[in-house]
Amino acid sequence: MTKRPVTIQNNMDMEDRPIAHLVQEASQYASQVFIEIDNKKINAKSIMGMMSLKLQKGECITVVAEGQDEHEAVAGIEGFLVASN
């Protein structure tokens, strides 16, 4: 299992597109990928679950992945969340 804290720098406020792109990014990996925030652990491949989080720029979350490509999955999600748009 790989865990990494990430502070969101990407603007997540633009309708639902950033969340959809985040789900697409997570879905590229064979590993299970989760976002942990507060006391919630949400499957990052679930559009409905991710939309329920209402992620905001500046928020601190933890990206968790478990599986054969877990390091790549965490790095990919982190890259998406810290990219400027």
C-alpha positions, 0 to 999 in steps of 0.5 A: 500500500502506498499513501501520500498526503497531497494539497490540492492546487488544481482548481476543482470548482469548474462544474464537474469536469475536474472530478470526471478527469480525476476519475479518468486518471484513477481508472487508468491504473490496475491498483485500487485507488482511494482519496481519504479526507476527514474520516471518509475513504472514497474510491477514486474510480467512482464518479458519484463517490468523488462528486460527494467529496466536493474537493476544493483548492487548498484542501489537504487529502491523502491519496492511497493506492494498493496493487501492482502499479500503486506507486504510479497511481499515487504519482499520477493522482498527485500530478493531476491534483497539483497541476495548474489549470 
